[in-house]
Amino acid sequence: MRKFEEKTIHTEKIYRGKVVNLQVDDVTLPNGKTSKREIIKHPGAVAIIPITKDNKIVFVEQYRKPLEKSLVEIPAGKLEPGEKPEITAIRELEEETGYTTSELKFVASFYTSPGFADELMYIYESDKLEVLKEKVDGDDDEFVELLELTLEEAEQYVMEKRIHDAKTNYAILYLRSKGM
């Protein structure tokens, strides 16, 4: 038995969506009592830190309906079934920014919200960007605007809460820590 393990007694599937599935699990706690856990099942996601030849970070600004506002973020997207994270990273880079790359560096992976979701996010970096010769169409329901910022400008966006999501904040801290 794993430390503090909760044994699932019953799972009720509540919702199956395009991006997430929701289930409610009845569990037995380590102390023998029972409880309910609301769980979001997610296929995983990938984000990329794209850096231009003139040392600017490529961001996208997009409207986030759950927040009812726009955020500035590093490009990211959902893993497709059976897709390797590196392929997702390049696909999202191309669709959202118009850049591509032949070189990706794995930075980290982390769970985004382990209290209620199983989403695992992979972060990659590339400073070998090339402008695509032909634009790649993105998702029909996704509208983004490109921004290229210095690290200092990005840090100012954090202070202004224009950048206000975990993956992008992680990317900025990572770049600062490696002395960009």
N, C-alpha and C positions, 0 to 999 in steps of 0.2 A: 504494500500500500504506500502511495506517495503521501508525503507530509500534508496534512490538512485536506486531503482528497475528499471531494463530495461525490457520492455515488448517485448516478441518475436512476430514479425509480420509474419515471414516465416522461415522455416527450410529447408535447402537443404542438403540431405545426400550425402556426397562426396565419402566416402570409408568405407567399412566394412572389418575389418581384424581379424586375430586370437587373437591379443592382444588389439587393440584399434579400435575405429570407429571415423571418422572425419565428422563433419558437420559444415556448415556455417549458422549462424542465422542472419537475419535482425532484428534489434531491434529499439524500440523507446526509446530514452534517457530521463532522468528526465526533461531536458529542452525542450522536444518536438521534437528535431532533431532526425534523424535516423543514424544508423551506422551498420557495420557488425562485427560479432564476430566469429572467427574460434575456434571451440571447439573440444577437444579430449574427447571422452567418454571412460572411463576405468572402469572395474568391481571392482577395488580396489585391494589392495595388503597387504601382511603381511610380517613383518620381525621379526626375533627373535635374541635376544642377548644370545648366549649360553656360559655358564661359566663352565669350567671343575672343577673337585675336587681340582686341584692344582691352582685354581684361575686364569686360563688363559682364554682369550676370543677366541672362535672359529670363524674364518673368512674363507671366500672363495675368491679365486682370479679367476676372469674370464674376458674374452675379451668382451668389450663393443663396438660394431660396430659403434654406432653413434659418439663415441669419438675416434675411431680408436686406442684404447689402452686398456690395462688390468687395472682393479681396484681391490683393496682388499676391501671386503664388508662383512657386517653381512649377513647370509643367509636370503633370501627373495623370495617371489613369488606371483603370481597373484591368487586372489580368483577365484574359480570355481563357476559357477552358483549355488546358493542356499547353498554354503558351509559356515560354520561358521568360523570366523577368527582363532579361536583356533585350528581347524582341519587343516587349511592351514598351520599354524605355525609348527605344528608337522610334517605334510607331507613334508614341505620344509626342516626342520631340518634333517629328515631321509634321504631324497633324496640327499641333498647336502653335508651332513657331515658324515653320517653313525652313528650318535647318535640319540637317542630318549629321551623322558622325560615323566614323569607322572605328572609333576607339572609345570604349566605356571603361570607367574604373568603378568597381563596387566600393561603396562607402560604408553602408550599414543596412541593417534591417531591424524593424521594431514593430511591436504591436501598438496600434494607434489608440485603442480604448479597451484594455483587457477586462475592465469591470463589466462590460456588457456585449463586447464584440470580439470576434476571432480574426479580424482583419490584420494581416501581416503586410507591412509596407517595406519595399526595397528602395534604397536610394543609390543612385549612380551619379557620376560626375563625368563631364567631357569638356576638354578645352580644345578639341580638334573639330570644331564645327565647320560645316560647309553649307552654303545656301543651296537649297534644292533647285534643280533646273526647272522642274514642273511642280506646281503646288499639289499637295496631297489633301484631299477632302477629309475633314474631321467629322465628328458626329453632327447629325442634322439639328440636334437640340442644344448645341454648345456654341456659345458666342464669346470670343476672347479678343482681347487687345494686347498687343506685344509691348513690352517695356524693356529697355536695356539700362541697367543701373550699375553704378559702382558699388562696392561693398559699403562704403560710407553712406551713400544715398539709400541703400537697402536698410541699413541700420536706422536711418532717420524714419523710413517708412514703418519700421517696427515701433518706434517711439510714438508715431502718429496713429498706430493701430490700422494702417492700411495693409500692412503685412501682419496677420494675426492668427495664423494657423501653425500647428506644431511642425509639420514637415518643412515648411519654409523657414521658420525660426531655427530649426535644427540645421538646415543647410547654411544659414548665415553664421551660426556659431561654429560650425565645422570649418567654413572658409576662413573665419577670423582666427581660429586656433591653428590653422596651418600657415598662417602668415600671408594671406592673399593681399 
